[in-house]
Amino acid sequence: MTIERMFNVASLASQLDGIFKPKSIAVIGASTRPGTVGNDLFRNLLFGGYQGCVYPINPKAEHILGVHCFPTLADVPSDVDLAVLIVPAKAVLGIIDEAKAKNAKGMIIISAGFKETGHEGAELEKQVAAKVREAGIPLIGPNCLGVINAAPEIRMNATFATKIPDYGKLAFISQSGALCTSVLDYAEARQMGFSKFISFGNKADVKATDILEYLADDPETNTIAMYLEDISDGQKFIDIASKIFWEKKKPLICLKSGRSAEGAKAVSSHTGSLAGSDQVYNAIFAQCGVQRVNTVSELFDYAALYPTQTVPKGNRLAIITNAGGPGIMATDAAVSAGLKLAELSEQTKETLKPSLPAAASLHNPVDVIGDARHDRYEAATRVILDDPNVDMGMVILTPQSMTDVENIGAIIPKAIEGIDKPVVAAFMGVRDVAPGVELLVKNGVPNYSFPEDGINSLGAAYRLIGLRDLGDREHVRFDDCDVERAKTIIADALGGADEKYLTQAECRPLFECYKLPLLKSGVAQSADEAAAIVQDIGRKVVMKVMSADVVHKFDAGGVILNVDGPDAAKATYAQIFKNVEAHVPGAKIDGILIEEMAAKGTEVIVGCNRDGNFGPLMMFGLGGTLVEVLKDVTFRLAPMWKVSAERMVREIKAYKVLDGFRGAPKADVASIVETILRISEMVTNHPEIAEMDINPLIVHAQGKGSSVADSRVMLRKAKCCCCSGH
């Protein structure tokens, strides 16, 4: 077995600087009419703080907003770094030639009218993509809002949003332009700033992965939030996101639409029937440190915390409040979020006493009482956050008539200066707390309207650290696998056919090449052969029908257990033929597989379904006949890290069954992990394996290994193989 480190991602920074840091911009389609995209976008560039040259292009205008207008891009007297197009779709191809002649380093196509409109638009988009690639001009769009770089030295608003946001360390990328305008408005209300704000639309050229690659090395960005509708290259996404998260230490948060069952697809294997499109994305995110959220609100709850606060060193939370009810709400939320209430030291309690009234609670949550003013909040916050038993803090305020909200908002950031722990606030309300909230956020303390939202964000930060500290991020390769023999077996099985279903017996030679834990077995074509095989195995056996026509062998009476001895084998052979004929008339039977009965253990399922966009999707769960009912399964893309396989096993809800539930012996989890990794390598090496299940894999007691009890494989002629994941 050999181990290889991953992360081999080339940088695109030098190619995308022309889009994000242009020294000159031409707006092709700039307009004299207020309220149009062409006018609003040009106005944003001209008056939004951008310091470079801006050229309006419009053959029907002499001046726009007081700036001399050029009829065409070719008429601009100098080179142009960035071309922003707001023109009819059919005019784009010709402008690309002009942009190339002006040595353009980047292009943004705001215009719609491409693949979102149908076949003709899709063909035009392909031509545009091909032409910009030939010209060497990176393109964002078409059909997008545009790009904002809010860094103070750039201040470029190349969008038709109403105004440029404040500067912050958060980058936001979105596949939806319409969502972007709402997000900008929402973020402004929460007083959140951005480093980059990118709407990439149809992604004809520059993809989300390219933008992430750029942001990985962007010194202005320390947190990345995303809205995605799809990912076109799962393996590349995993590589880049993993680099961002584990090497660059930048949190990634993603709102991925399309969770519904209507988006799922079903195929013949157990794995395929359980692997809808949304499970693929869960697998991708789980493998590369991306935190998935369900709502825009949740996205920005996390995004408010990560850019401004240090990461927690543990999950012990201290709560400071001036009202009992919200303190209880925060406590309940903390338990749900996987946090613990910190046990304050006796020294902390003694230090607090002089600063708090006698009625105040010195136990966590610390209630400073409803009449608390800024001096009481200051003393309590500093002393409690200094306690070594505290890893993170929340300050809750409900506005009372005596509450000096603005002073409290000013004093909390000062009280936590020099404390290397994340602290959030929940100033509850809107109008009455607004002055205090403004001072909190201005000084880097995120505020949440309700305690639960802040607590959930702290819980997410704690989980983030668990991911960041993950070990065994290595790609395991097994030196004892016979890859070439496996290739020959697959080629012979397919012959000239496009696909071939392999029964359990036909899977065996392939599995032998990857040293999967197989039982003694043989295939009988007659009752006498069955008797001879049972005699040779020398112990009780299971006998199973071999037929591509019989998918559910148990239901058809095609599996009979505990067959003991040659005479029983003859009788069972005949019985299986009779059962199958009754349940699946006319089924073609290729023989009867006879296999030694496995020792007792827990039944699990390991499978793979090859997704067209992402490659092999591995599945693990409890096995047997209830797997499709319970659907307690986990997914990862192959190939995977060792830790990915371990987490697959431990993440199922029924993991306790494997971990010695109610005094039962612990299952050999290590053998499950090795089997998953061996199958991962097999399906990676052989793209012809379209679907496969081992169900059940019987897992014996710890140290006793596991046994393949039933399996099936669907081979399909491969189009390509391009896997390099985790």
C-alpha positions, 0 to 999 in steps of 0.5 A: 500500500502506498500513500500519495498527497493530493493538492496539485492545482495550477493558479489562474491568478495571472489570467484573471487579473485583467477582469478583477484589476483592470487599469482601463475598461471599455463599456460596449453598449453604454447608454445615454438613457437613465434606468438602462443597464448600459447607463447604470453600469457606466455610471457605477464605474464612473462615480463608484470610486474606480480610478482607471480609465473608462471608455463608453462605446456607442455609435449613436452618442457623442457623450455619456454622463459628460464623457466622450463616447467612441463609436466602436471599441476599435476607435479607442486610442489605446489598449483596453484591459477589460471589455464589458459588453451590453449588446445584442447577443449576435453582435458579440462575436465581432466585438471579440475580434476588436477586443483582441486587437485592443489587447484585452485581458478580460471580458464580461458579457452582461447580455442575455440571449444565449443558451438560456434561450434555447438551441440557437442561443446555445450554439452561439454561446459555444461559438463565443466560448471558442472564440475567446479561448482562441483569442486568449481572453478570459470571459465571465458570463454571458447572462450575468450581473457582472463583477465587483472588486470592492478593495479600496485601491480598485473600487470597481463596480462593473455591474448594474447593481445600485451601488458598490458595497462596503469593503470586507474580507468576504468574497461572494460568487453566484450563478444567479444574477437576479439573486445577486441584487437581493444579496447586495441589498440584504448584506447592506442591511446587515452592514456586511462588506465584500472583497469580490462580488462575482456573478458568472451567469452561464459560465461559457468560459470562466467557471466557478472553479476558476474563480475559486482558484483565483480567490485562493490566493487573493490577499483581500479574501479570507472567506468565500460564500457561494450560490451554485446551481450545478458544478461541471467538474466535481473532481476539479472542484474538490481539488481547488476547494480542498486547497482553499480550505486546508492549505489557505485556511479560508472557510467556504460556505455554499448554498446549493439549490436543487435538493428536491427528489424530483432532481434525482435519478434512479438506475438499476443498482441499489447505489444508483437508486439511492444516489440522487443528484443532491447526494452527489453534491453532499459527497463533494462538499463533505470531501473538501471542507465546504459547509453547505447551508439551506438558506441565504440567511444562514449563508450570511449568518456564517459569513458574518462570523468567519471574516471577522472572528478568530476560530474557536479552540473548543466548543465551550460557550459563555453567554452574557445576557440581561434577560433570562428568557433569551439566555435559555433560548441560547442554551437550548440552541447551544446544545442543538449546535453541539456546543457546551456551556462553559463551567466558569472557574471560581476565580472568575465568579469571585472577580465578577461579584463586585461588578454585578448586583446581588440578584445577578447569576454568576453561573453560565448563562450569566444574567447581568439583570435588565437594568445593566448599563455599559459598565456592567456589560464591559466588566462581565464580558472581559472577565468571562471571556478571559476565563481559560474554561471559555472558548467562545462567547455570546453577548445578548441584549434586550433593550430596556428603558435604562439600557444605554444601547449605543454605549454598550455597542461601543464598549463590547469590541473594546472589552474583548480586545486581545482575546483570541476567542470568537465573540458574537452579539444578539442585540434583539430588536430592530429600531431601538438597538440599531445604534448599538448594532452599527457600532458592533459591526463597524468594529468587527463584532457580528450581530444576530437578530436572535440568539439562535442564529448566532449560536448556530454560527458558532456551532458551524465554526466549531465544526469547521475546526473539526474538519480543518484538523482532519488527519489522514488526508492521503490518497491510498493506493494498493500495491498488490492489485493486478490492474492489467489482469482486471483490464483484460477481464473487463475487456473480455466480458464486454467483448463488442457489446456496449454493456454487460451485467456480471453476476456474482460468480462473474464478478469474482475474477475481477474482485480477486484482482483487487484482493477483496475478501471473497468466500470459497465458491464454485458454479454448478451447471448440474445437480451432480456438479453442485454436490461435488462443489459442496463436498469440496468446500466441506461446510454449509453453503448458500446456493444462489441463482446466476441470472441477469433476469433475476434482480431480486434473487431472494424474492424469487426464491433464488437464494437458499441458505444453510445447505448442508452436504452433497445430497442437500445440494442436489435437492436445492439445485432443483428447487432453485430452478423451480422457484425462479421459473414460478417467479420469473418465467422464462428467465435465463439461468447461467448456473447456480453459484455455491458459496461457503456460508460466512461467519456471523456478522453485520450486513453492510452495503458498499457500492458505486454508481458512475455519475456522468459529470463527476465520475464514480460515486461511492456509497456505504450503509447498512446492508440487506433487504432494507437498505432502500427502505431505510436509506441510511447511506453516505456517499463520497467520490472516488478516489478518496482519502483514507479519512473520507472512507472512515467518515463514510462509515462513521456518518451513517445514523446506525453506526452504533450497530457497528460500534458494539451496541448494547454489549455486542462485539464491535465490528471490524470497521478497519476491514470495511474502510479497506474494502471501500478504499480497494473498491474506490481504486478499482472503479477509478482504474476501470471507467467501464464499471458503471454500477456495482453493489456488494450487498451484503458485505458481512462484517465480522467481529473486530480483527476478524475481517469481512466477507463479500456475500453477494455482488453485482457489476454493470459494465459499460463501454467507457467514454473517458476516464479523468479522475484525480480526487479524494 
